């Protein structure tokens, strides 16, 4: 690793031994340093990361934004690229990153992430999925809990090439995560003071699924697109149903569920 790195890559981990090697190896050709922020892996994640030359730091899990902001503070590079453990930089993206950090045309860049789902990459569903991942240190911070919000100012450029995303081990894993996310989001909504409304439960799931399948052309991905649209319906429906459950528990107590 360079003594005065220009590009630092940060990766958050917890029990990512099946993914971390792919992520690090995809970043090494372009990164001057790789910073791993681990929140207590019980598998071989930390050992693999260190063997591959990454700098590993421990931080007890708070939320996505907190882990990212802590990791960015550890980075010594002029530029920072945020990489999830289940992601992979393509060759075209690596070349685009090199061009970007040497041109200084922008201080913040977005990358298009594509998801590997049921045997191949989705071409239309969740596409394009532009996310801010490359930026000069100090120009970006993150807020939020489940899905972190990027806070920044100024113009944003776009990088060429894909960021490959291997987020789901199986169909079961996809739907299980949707269920977990729905519950976590409901808890977040409750903390924010949002109230359950019956029209949200009846209307929003259908509209969300319609956007994914028709407006975003998910149907062109065939049954895979249909599966994603249905999971979107389920996630939104359960999110509001969980919110209702939390309100009922607050009103009547846990005895109602025993």
N, C-alpha and C positions, 0 to 999 in steps of 0.2 A: 504493500500500500504506500502511496505517495506521502511524503512528510507534510506537504502543503496541498491537500487534496482539493481538486476543483469540483468534483461531483461525489456526494455522499448518497448512498442508497439506504433507506431505513425500512426494516421489515419487522412487523409485530408478530409474535408467535406465542402459541401455547399448544403443546402436543401436536406439532406439525412435522413429525419425522418422515411422513410419506410425501411431503411437499417441499420442504425447505431446501433440499439439495437442488431440485430443479430451479427454484426461484433464484438461489444464490448463483448457480452456474450461468443462468441467463443474464445476470447483472454484472458478473465479474469482468467481461470484456470492455465495459464502458465505465465501471465505477472505480474511483480511487480509494474508497473505503466503503465497507458495508457494515451498518450498525443494526444489530438485532436487539429488540426490546422484548424480552421474554417475561411472561407473567406467571411462571411457575410450572413449566413443562415437567411431566413425570415420565416422558418417554425419552428418546435419544435426540430430540431436537437440538438442545444446547451443544451436545458433543459433536453432532454433524456440522453445525454452524461454525464452531470453533475450528474444526478440522479443515474446513473450506476457507479459513482465513477471516471470518467475520469477527467483529468486536461484539461481544454479547454482554448485555446489561439486564439486570432484573428490576422489574417494577411491578408491584402488586396491582392487579387489575382494578381499574376504576370504571373507565368507559373508553370507547374508541378514541375520542378526541384527546382525552388526557394522555393516553399512551403515545399518540402521535406527537403531541406538543412536547412531551418529555424527551422523546427520541430525537426530535429536531434540535432540541437544545444540546444534545450530545454530539451532533454532527459537526465536523470541522470543515466541511466543504463549503465553497462559495455557493454551490448549487445543491439542491436536495431533490431526490426522486423518491416518492412513496410507493413501495411495492408490497403487496400483500403476499403472505406465504404461499397461497394457492394460485399465484399468478406467475406469468413468464413473459419476459421481453422477447419479441421476435427480432430477427436480424435487421429488418427494415426500421423498426422502432429504435434499435440501438444506434444505427447510423443517423437517424433523425435527431436523436438526443445529442450526439456529438456535434452535429451541425448547429443545433440550437444554442448550446452553451458556449460555443466559440464565436457565434455571430452577435449575441447580445441584442437581437432585434426586439425581443420581448423579455420580460422578467418572470413571466408566468406562462405555463403551457398546459394544454389539455391533451389527453390521449384517449383514443377510442378502444374501449375494452369489449372483447367478444367472449361469449360464454360457451364452454364445451358442455353439451347436454345430450344425453342418451346416444352417445356414440360419435358425435361430430359437432363442429361449431355451428351455432345458430347464425343464419345469414340475415334474418329480418327481425325476429323477436329480440327485444332488448337492444336493437341496433338503430342508429348508432348510440353508443353509451359513452358520451364524452365526460371525462373526469379530470379535474385538475390534479396533476401528479408531479410535475416538474416546476420548480420555482427557485428563485434566489432566496437564500436563507434570510429570514426576517420579513419577507414579503407576504407570507401566508400564515394563518393560524386556524386551528380547528375548534369547533364548538359542537355541542350536542351529545347524545348518548348512543342510541342504536345506530342511526345513520348520521355520521358526522357531517357538519355543515362547514364549508370552506369560507373563511372570511378574508377578503383581499380587496385591493383597489388597483385600478389600472387596466390596460389592455391585455388580452390573453391570446396567445398564439395556439396553433394546433400542430401536433406532431404527426408525421406520417408513420404508418405501420400499426400493427395491432398489439394490444396487451392481452395475451391469452389468459382466460380465467377458468380454472378448474374447480369450481365452487361446490359441485355436487358429486358425491361418491356414487350415488344411486338415485333412483326415483323416490325411494323411501326417504332418503336423506333430504331431498329437496322439500318434500311435503312436511317432514318433521321440522325443518328449519322455518318453514312458513308458519307453522303452528307456534313455535317459540317466539318468532318475531312478532306475531300478532299479540301474544300475551305481554311481551316487553313493551310494545308500542302502546297498548292499552294502559299499562301502568304509568308510562310517561305522560299520556294524555290526561290521566287522572291527576297527576302531580301538577300539571299545567292548569288545572281547573276546568278542563273541557267536560261538557255534560253529554250523556247519552241522548240521542235523538232517534226516534224510530225511523224517520225518513233516511237517515244516514245508513241504517242497517238494511233498509229495503232497496234503496236506490244506488248507493255508492259501489257496492260489489259488482252490480251489473255494468255500470258505466266504466269501472276500472278494467273489467275483463273485455268489454267492447273495444276500448281504446287499444289494448294490447293485441287483440286478435284481428280487428278490422282496420282501425285508423293507423296503427303501426305496422300493418301488413304481416302480422304473425301467422296468418293462415297460409302464407307462402312457405312456411317451415313445416307444413303438414301437421301430423299428429303431435309432433314435438311442440309446435306453436300452440296447439289446442291445449296441451297439458299445462303449458306456462300460463295461458289465459285462465284456465280453471283454477290453478293454484293462486293466481291473483285474486280471483273471485273469493276463494276460500279465505285467504289472508285478510282481505278487507272485511268480509262478513264476520270472521272470528274476532277481529280487532274491536269492532263495536260491541259484539256480544260479550267479550271479556270486560269491556268498559262497563256494560250494564251489570255484570256480575260483581264488579268491584263496588259499584254504587249500592247494590242490594246488600252486600256484606257490611258496608258502612252503615246502612240504615237499620238492618235487622240483626247484624252480628253473625258470627260464624256458625252459630247454633242451627241456622237454617240449612246448612249443608251437611249436618251430621245425621 
